């Protein structure tokens, strides 16, 4: 049997400069309200708390980007969050991540705020995070 936290950490490391450890994934996966949607090329982790949900991370292997994996995972997780009682789905995305921002815009997320200098960068200054929200009772646009 595959070690799920290690597999998630390995895939996360292909997608992010500051990947999470297998221990971090193991701790998240046992928390109440955490939803995992996964495919071979990517995964999304969402946490539902009462009537709100938050995307904790979405990782898609670089070779599978722009193939619909991120949209499918986000839509599946949003549907599960709504079924679990969430009215809204939140996330933070780096302002300079044009591909992710485009995906979330196509899925109907709207900007509701900003966290200044939230994402540290090894090269150059920290980047702002945009706070996005999706109303889960409105139909999701097709990816």
Steps between C-alpha positions, in 0.01 A plus 500: 500500500624848414594735782240771427665787695835431329336481157321831560824661622686375191237643265484825702878535458461498120253787520639731771831656600417447869338155508328349800644197675343154522446570871303816420277305262453216749390751766257674263340182370378395845346837588120524506350658191802450273413392146752350260428472129782341304599380156834366384606845381370713787303544818311756704454521875204693640392546860131554585419675826131561568369696199837595350769309312857589413728362232815409691700408191453402138794331332516395136811341351665754266464265199123473560425869537245657265338160436196547723635314805488806727147590391372144550656474843370841610149428375490159671628644828254792480211257450613292800543813713147614411366154582680530833314821584732774368343808345826654380843379393803719573864495399813712478695520174823680423433814302774405253353153430316588180415140409335425835320834502364423153377158612322641804346784297365249245344304787323809635722602792502871582768710670396614846823621654879502508775395741804720444835325452348163597708270279877515554712457190857370495573745219358847544243655730205323659179488295150594607234233540158562354211368707240336279152370572250285314131489592425128494130545437559652160568254220868443431604596148627205300882482512 
